[in-house]
Each structure stands twice: as structure tokens, then as C-alpha cells.
Amino acid sequence: MSAKIIAVVNQKGGAGKTTLAMLLAGSFADAGHSVLVADTDPQNTAVHWAGMGEGYPATVEDVSGEEGKLHKALRKRRDAYDYIVIDSPPAAAAPVTRSALRLADLALVPVIPSPLDLWASVRIREAIIHAREKNPQLRARLVVNQMQPNTVLAREVLGMLPEFGIPLLAASLKSRTAYRQCAALGMTLAALGSRAGLAILELEALRREVESLLSGVDVPGRGL
């Protein structure tokens, strides 16, 4: 067994890196996989999330001290898990972000559909391109977060995304209370039950798409 490694990265804070990392890791764990969340952000938001309750099913560890040696530390633990999800700090040029991208199979870049958020993400695109010099198998996808459908702004921003240079996941996460409740209660989305029904469907669609990418099914759309 050798874990598939997903790095959740962006230059801009507030884009939803930790939310995406913890929701996705929790979904993998609820599906029966062994999962490690590597919290590389000194704020340790992922660690705090898991510590709010007793039911979060993935292992969450503070690895912020590894910095540029993260890829070496996680490579040694790859055989112990099915998936490793890296929650990165909001800094494209940080040694720990570069180290995460050096090891990852897939980089997920959450973006809020606003021009400012998209422009702020340009540096992470450059970091991904640079990382592929040492990790040529690295793939990358944008993930639209806090989506508010049927708004003019959302449609305009979605129209800009093809020019960004990183392919877009078909699945997206809308702005839902259920996602914030998970963080407040320290649990996964599935643990909220029927009250999170629509959110659960969204997240399952995202997880299935990520699984397909990691299995190589989506080869024609490799992009960055």
C-alpha cells in the first residue's frame, strides 16, 4: 500500500484550504480508507478542527515544523495510509508548500468565485509549474468553493477560469452552513446526517472525481 497524496494549496488565505482538506479527508475516512491529514500551517486549524470533537475518523497531525523537509517526512509514512491530505499555509513560496508539491500526486487549489481571489491565486500556479520540474507526475485542479450559483459574478468568474491555466474540477462546494458546522463540531459531513443531505451529495461528487483523477482515469484532461 502506498498512499495517494493530495496537497491543498493556495496563495490566498480564506479560500477554504482547511475546509476542503478536512471535508475531503473525512469523506475518504468515512468510506473506509486510512487517512492522514498533515497540517503544515502554523495556525494548526486542521488540528483544532479534529480536536473539537471525538468523532473525526482521520488522523490529523501538526507537521508545520517540517518546513522544507516535509516531502522526506511524509515519504517515510506513505505505506501506512491510503491517502495523505496536506493542508498548506497561505504562501505559495513557503518551503513547506514547495515541499508538499514536490511529493504530491494531486494539487487542489480552492478558489472563491471572485476576481480578487482568482488573481491572488496566480502565484500558486507558478509554484505548481516549478514543482513539476522535480515532480513531473504532479497534476492540479481548481476547486470552486463557496459557490453561489445563478449570480452574474459567479458566471463571469467561471468564464475566466479556463484562462487561468489549471483545469477545473466539475464538482464544486457551494456556500452551506453544514460545512461550517463540521468545523465547529469537529466532525465529518456524513456525521451530520440528513440535515446535510445536499452538502453530502456535493462532497461525494468531489471525492469521486478526485479518486478518478488519482487512478489515472482522467488522463486526457491532465493540464498542469
C-alpha positions in Angstrom: 0.0 0.0 0.0 1.3 3.4 -1.0 -0.8 6.5 -0.1 -2.0 8.8 -2.8 -1.0 12.3 -1.7 -3.2 15.4 -2.2 -1.9 18.9 -1.4 -4.5 21.6 -0.8 -2.7 24.8 -1.7 -3.3 28.5 -2.5 -1.5 31.8 -2.0 -4.6 33.5 -0.5 -5.9 32.9 3.0 -9.6 32.5 3.4 -10.0 30.4 0.2 -11.1 27.4 2.1 -8.0 25.2 2.1 -8.6 23.7 5.5 -12.3 23.2 4.9 -11.6 21.4 1.6 -8.8 19.3 3.2 -10.8 18.2 6.2 -14.0 17.6 4.3 -12.2 15.5 1.7 -10.1 13.6 4.2 -13.2 12.9 6.3 -15.1 11.7 3.3 -12.2 9.3 2.4 -12.1 8.0 6.0 -15.9 7.6 6.2 -15.6 5.5 3.0 -13.3 3.1 4.9 -9.9 4.4 3.9 -7.0 5.1 6.3 -6.2 8.8 6.0 -3.6 11.2 7.4 -4.1 14.9 7.4 -0.8 16.7 7.5 -1.4 20.2 9.0 1.5 22.3 7.7 0.0 25.7 8.7 1.4 27.1 11.9 -2.1 28.2 12.8 -3.0 24.5 13.0 -6.6 25.0 12.0 -6.9 21.3 10.9 -5.6 20.1 14.3 -8.1 22.4 16.1 -10.9 21.1 13.9 -10.2 17.5 14.8 -9.8 18.4 18.4 -13.3 20.0 18.7 -15.0 16.6 19.0 -14.2 12.9 19.4 -15.6 11.5 16.1 -13.2 12.7 13.4 -12.1 9.5 11.7 -8.8 10.5 10.1 -5.5 11.1 11.8 -4.6 14.8 12.0 -1.1 15.8 12.9 0.9 19.0 13.2 3.8 18.8 10.8 4.4 22.6 10.4 7.9 22.2 11.8 9.0 20.0 8.9 9.0 23.0 6.5 11.2 22.2 3.5 11.7 18.6 4.7 8.0 17.7 4.6 8.4 15.5 1.5 11.0 13.4 3.2 9.0 13.0 6.4 5.8 12.0 4.6 7.5 9.7 2.1 8.5 7.5 5.1 4.8 7.2 6.1 3.3 6.6 2.8 2.9 2.9 3.3 0.8 3.4 6.4 -2.1 5.1 4.7 -4.4 5.0 1.7 -4.5 8.8 1.4 -2.4 11.7 2.8 -4.1 15.1 2.6 -1.7 18.1 3.1 -3.3 21.3 4.4 -0.8 24.0 3.4 -0.3 27.6 4.7 -1.4 30.6 2.5 2.0 31.1 1.0 3.0 29.8 -2.4 6.7 30.4 -1.9 6.9 28.9 1.6 9.4 26.0 1.9 6.7 23.7 3.2 4.4 24.5 0.3 7.2 23.7 -2.2 8.0 20.6 -0.3 4.3 19.4 -0.4 4.1 20.0 -4.1 7.3 18.1 -4.6 5.7 14.9 -3.2 2.0 15.3 -4.1 0.2 13.3 -6.8 -2.5 16.0 -7.0 -2.7 19.7 -6.0 -6.1 21.0 -5.3 -6.4 24.8 -5.4 -9.7 26.1 -3.8 -10.8 29.4 -5.2 -13.8 31.6 -4.2 -15.5 32.9 -7.3 -14.3 36.5 -7.2 -11.8 38.3 -9.4 -9.6 39.2 -6.5 -9.4 35.6 -5.3 -8.5 34.4 -8.8 -5.8 37.0 -9.3 -4.3 36.1 -5.9 -4.0 32.5 -7.0 -1.7 33.2 -9.9 1.4 32.6 -7.7 0.3 29.1 -6.8 0.1 28.3 -10.5 3.7 29.4 -10.8 4.6 27.2 -7.8 2.9 24.2 -9.3 4.8 24.7 -12.6 8.1 25.0 -10.8 7.3 21.8 -8.7 6.8 19.7 -11.8 10.4 20.1 -12.6 11.1 17.6 -9.8 7.7 16.0 -9.7 6.6 15.7 -13.3 3.6 13.5 -12.4 2.0 16.3 -10.3 -1.5 17.1 -11.5 -3.5 20.2 -10.5 -7.1 21.2 -10.4 -9.0 24.3 -9.3 -11.9 23.7 -6.9 -14.6 26.3 -6.8 -15.5 26.9 -3.1 -18.4 28.9 -1.5 -20.1 28.9 -4.9 -23.3 31.0 -5.1 -25.0 29.7 -8.3 -27.1 31.8 -10.7 -25.3 35.1 -9.9 -23.8 37.3 -12.5 -20.5 37.5 -10.7 -20.2 33.7 -10.4 -20.9 33.3 -14.1 -18.3 35.9 -15.0 -15.6 34.4 -12.8 -16.3 30.9 -14.0 -15.9 32.2 -17.5 -12.4 33.5 -16.6 -11.2 30.2 -15.2 -10.3 28.5 -18.5 -7.7 31.2 -19.0 -6.1 30.5 -15.6 -4.1 27.6 -16.8 -5.2 25.0 -14.3 -8.2 22.7 -15.2 -11.3 23.0 -13.1 -13.0 20.2 -11.2 -16.5 19.6 -12.4 -17.6 19.3 -8.7 -17.7 22.4 -6.5 -18.7 23.3 -3.0 -21.5 25.8 -2.5 -21.8 28.2 0.4 -23.6 26.0 3.0 -24.0 26.1 6.8 -23.2 22.4 7.0 -19.6 22.9 6.1 -19.1 25.4 8.9 -20.9 23.1 11.4 -18.4 20.4 10.7 -15.6 22.6 11.8 -17.4 23.8 14.9 -18.3 20.3 16.0 -15.1 18.6 15.0 -16.7 16.0 12.7 -17.2 14.9 9.2 -20.0 15.9 6.9 -21.6 12.4 7.0 -21.8 12.6 10.8 -24.3 15.5 10.4 -26.8 13.1 8.8 -29.9 14.1 6.9 -29.6 17.8 7.7 -26.5 17.9 5.5 -28.0 15.9 2.6 -27.3 18.3 -0.2 -23.8 19.1 1.1 -23.1 15.3 1.4 -24.0 14.8 -2.3 -21.7 17.7 -3.3 -18.8 16.3 -1.3 -19.3 12.7 -2.6 -19.2 14.0 -6.2 -16.0 15.8 -5.4 -14.4 12.8 -3.8 -15.4 10.5 -6.7 -13.8 13.0 -9.1 -10.6 13.1 -7.1 -10.5 9.3 -6.9 -10.8 9.1 -10.7 -8.0 11.6 -11.2 -5.7 9.7 -8.8 -6.5 6.4 -10.6 -5.5 8.0 -13.9 -9.0 7.8 -15.4 -9.0 11.5 -16.4 -5.7 11.3 -18.4 -6.9 13.5 -21.4 -7.6 16.4 -19.1 -4.3 16.3 -17.3 -3.4 20.0 -17.7 -0.9 21.3 -15.3 
